[in-house]
Amino acid sequence: MTLKEKFDKVMVYPFSEYKEQMKVLKEENSSEYEKIAEEFAIGFAEWRLTTFIKNADEYTMRELLEIYKKEKGL
């Protein structure tokens, strides 16, 4: 599943009168969502490759992600 498809799945709007408007906005912004997700993924990968963490092998990838987000204030 692509990032766009994943965002589309999450972004469901319950109010039918706004459904069409929101669909248009979602389409217009989908490339921005992908860009944000890609920049985050690249930032995390670069951080992981360049940051020394004592006993890093003892952490799960999710735990390392939480450390990264905390360090970066995300």
C-alpha positions as CSV (number, residue, x, y, z in Angstrom):
1,M,0.0,0.0,0.0
2,T,1.4,3.4,-0.9
3,L,1.7,6.3,1.6
4,K,-1.1,8.1,-0.3
5,E,-3.4,5.1,0.1
6,K,-2.6,4.8,3.8
7,F,-3.3,8.5,4.4
8,D,-6.6,8.2,2.4
9,K,-7.6,5.3,4.5
10,V,-7.1,7.3,7.7
11,M,-8.6,10.5,6.5
12,V,-12.3,9.7,6.4
13,Y,-14.8,12.5,7.0
14,P,-18.2,11.7,8.5
15,F,-20.1,14.7,7.3
16,S,-21.5,14.0,3.9
17,E,-22.0,17.7,3.0
18,Y,-18.2,18.1,3.3
19,K,-17.2,14.8,1.8
20,E,-16.7,16.1,-1.7
21,Q,-14.8,19.2,-0.6
22,M,-12.6,17.1,1.7
23,K,-11.9,14.6,-1.1
24,V,-10.6,17.5,-3.3
25,L,-8.4,18.9,-0.5
26,K,-7.1,15.4,0.2
27,E,-6.1,14.9,-3.4
28,E,-4.5,18.4,-3.6
29,N,-2.4,17.8,-0.5
30,S,-1.5,14.1,-0.9
31,S,1.9,14.9,-2.5
32,E,2.6,17.1,0.6
33,Y,1.7,14.3,2.9
34,E,4.1,12.0,1.0
35,K,6.9,14.6,1.1
36,I,6.5,15.0,4.9
37,A,6.5,11.2,5.4
38,E,9.6,10.8,3.2
39,E,11.5,13.6,4.9
40,F,10.7,12.1,8.3
41,A,11.8,8.6,7.2
42,I,15.1,10.0,5.7
43,G,15.7,12.0,8.8
44,F,15.2,9.0,11.0
45,A,17.5,6.8,8.8
46,E,20.2,9.4,8.8
47,W,20.0,9.9,12.6
48,R,20.1,6.1,13.1
49,L,23.2,5.8,10.9
50,T,25.1,8.7,12.5
51,T,24.0,8.7,16.1
52,F,25.8,6.5,18.6
53,I,23.4,5.0,21.1
54,K,24.9,2.8,23.8
55,N,23.6,-0.7,23.5
56,A,21.5,0.2,20.5
57,D,21.0,-3.5,19.7
58,E,18.9,-3.8,22.9
59,Y,16.3,-1.4,21.5
60,T,13.5,-2.2,19.1
61,M,13.2,0.0,16.0
62,R,10.0,1.5,17.6
63,E,12.0,2.4,20.7
64,L,14.7,4.0,18.6
65,L,12.0,5.9,16.7
66,E,10.6,7.2,20.0
67,I,14.1,8.3,21.0
68,Y,14.5,10.1,17.7
69,K,11.2,11.9,18.0
70,K,12.0,13.0,21.6
71,E,15.4,14.3,20.6
72,K,13.9,16.2,17.6
73,G,10.9,17.5,19.5
74,L,8.4,15.8,17.2
